[in-house]
Amino acid sequence: MEAREALLARVSAAVGTEVRDPATGEVIGHVALGGPGDITKAVDRAAAAQPGWAALPVASRVTYLTRCADAVEAHAEELAYASAGSPARR
């Protein structure tokens, strides 16, 4: 199983909660709930990954970050609504 698929499997198996459209009550998503232990694990994993990231050539890091920026830009409207606590327009 690829790392991304393994991560998605862990997240979908995690304890979570539904996200509802406040206007309609419709379930529009699910989010996993985490606690202090999850934060500690995330910080530890990020610290462990940092040397590998730093060792990548600058051009490779630029490529990765550009793809991230492109994904954010492609979903800017959805992200804006989500960060405001509103459902995305349909």
Residue pairs with C-beta under 8 A, 6 or more apart in sequence:
1 9
11 32
12 32
14 32
14 33
14 34
15 32
15 33
16 30
16 31
16 32
16 33
17 30
17 31
17 33
18 27
18 29
18 30
19 27
19 28
19 29
19 30
19 31
20 26
20 27
20 28
21 28
21 87
22 86
22 87
23 87
28 87
28 88
53 61
56 64
72 79
77 88
77 89
78 88
81 87
81 88
81 89
82 88
